[in-house]
Amino acid sequence: MTTRILALVAALALLGTVPYWVPGIYYTNVASQILFYAIFALGLNVLAGYAGLVSLGHAGLFGVTAYATGYMLQLGFGHPIAILIALLISMISMAIYAALSLRATGIGFIMITLALGEILWGLAYRWISLTGGDNGLNLKTRPEPFGYSLSDVNTFYYATLIIFLFSLATMTVFVRSPFGAALMGTRDQPRRMNALGYHVWAIRFYACMFSGLLTSVSAILFVYYTQFISPQTLALTASAEVLLMVISGGAGTLLGPIVGAGLVVVVKTVVSGFIERWNFLLGTIFVAIVILMPEGLVPGTVRLWRLAWRKFAGSPRAMTRDAEAKP
Amino acid sequence: MNLWLVLAVNSITFGGLLFLLSAGFSLIFGLMRIPNLTHGSLFMVGAYIGVTFVLGIRGFQMNIWLAAILATLTVAALGALAERLLLRRLPGDQLAQVLVTLGLSFMAADLCLMIWGGDPISVPTPAELEGFVSIGVLVFPAYRLAIIVIAAVFAAALWLLLDRTRLGAMIRAGVDDPDMARVVGIRVSQLFTIVFALGAGLAAFAGIIGGPILTVYPGLDQDMLPLALVVVILGGTGSLLGSFVGSIMVGFIYNFGQALLPELAYFVLFLPMLLVLLLRPQGLFGRHVP
């Protein structure tokens, strides 16, 4: 337990001082990207990891929030009002999205969410009078909460960090709450949960809404970060990218999606400096992870670490701990 | 000529192409229980390979039908290979299989961009079908009529295959109850490969014969895959009749939508899907909810 607290303090100290130990503001910006994508991945993890509902249309919802924020700002609203209206629109869209896709589970759910995501993408692409089509929407300014201008790289990073930590804390509470337990119950044994008197559909619906909320929060950070939104943000590749974050890190774990977000953002940023073929690499990593390490990097590394520990150290204490962890 | 009639002919043509695309999609879904997310890519790869043959390799040009047959066979072989080498390694894990097909579709899209570049390639209409056909007072473009005829022939052939042959009976048994089919001695895993290759070949064939109408461009896969998904959601999985009716419906909705509400063409597709999901989640002709 003490090691856990120590690790937590060390991680917080590292995150809190990022602008001071990275080589330049470019890297601070990469860190901000990792953090808001991590919020997005946490949001998808609620569904893909804890509810067993793999959504392939989440980039569509992400885009709805981003476009709504951009459009409200273009209409001349102030930042707080624009953000509030965008959140409201996103929650309504999420409710419709959930009501439609929860007609099915498993593969059917994937198929419906994929179709919905593509339809949202098609709307962003073709409904030019609203979205500007391929030219996208530009945001002129970033907000200035409490007098701190988010145009400053470091301030933006810290704002993102605070929202990220808040989201992570919410996730932790959610996972340990009775609602989290009920959700995992509907993932593993929906019929038994139903027999026990739980309203499976309603539990899944609320999980969708929670996932949608995290998604919209990350989308608002994203749209203020790039100050630009185009249909590319809603494409199937974007949905797959965030799903890759969740799966590569470890679906249904608290830290997995964060590690996955870091991995995908770093690989994407570093690699796109050298080659243009990001999508090819994305596809390859996807296939490789699914075939070689289906449980994800975090649980996979833990498993390998335990295995290595047992082989090399061979201490009986490690053996018993492993035996305990198994069932 | 009457605008509505032109639109209707275009809709049926497009519906025919969609049928070729989604029949395989629906059969793979029915048998293997996975939506094959590479299906759009197979359509695009077929179109690219076909157009390469049509435009000629080292000055040797082929007519479109020969090119279509070659492209179909190549893509069918690729599909069988992907099924054998990758999907086969994840037995029973449908989620992993879907994700592998998704990863493959990204790889295919990027490879096509690498090989054929980003510019759209137009496919020449075969010379013998370039003109118009007049029926009574009405005039139709010959190539579109040819596609309608081809789609109808394929629909009939597929129906015969599924309804009248031993292989078709085995496929139907696999769709209805794979476990029971195994028990009575049908090698369902072999059927997987056959159906996957058949579906891949049909998609590629649709891609190349649709070439003169749609042209071939990067992103064609992402345009076609959602249409195939909507067809299967409408018609129901594993049902040939379902994909036929669904394709014609989507063909009409998509073409009329594009003519009347160009900005919302994609969105109007959503309405019939919504109605079907609300009233009949298994699809119009499907037997079980996916």
Interface residues (C-beta under 8 A of the other chain):
Chain A: V54 L56 L100 R103 A104 G106 I107 G108 I110 M111 I112 L114 A115 L116 E118 I119 G122 L123 Y125 R126 W127 I128 S129 A235 L236 T237 A240 L243 I247 R277 N279 F280 L282 G283 T284 I285 F286 V287 V290 I291 P294
Chain B: R33 I34 P35 L37 L86 R89 L90 D93 Q94 L95 A96 V98 L99 V100 L102 G103 L104 S105 F106 M107 A108 A109 D110 L111 M114 Q222 L225 P226 L229 V230 V232 I233 P262 E263 L264 A265 Y266 F267 L269 F270 M273 L274 L277 L278 P281 V289 P290
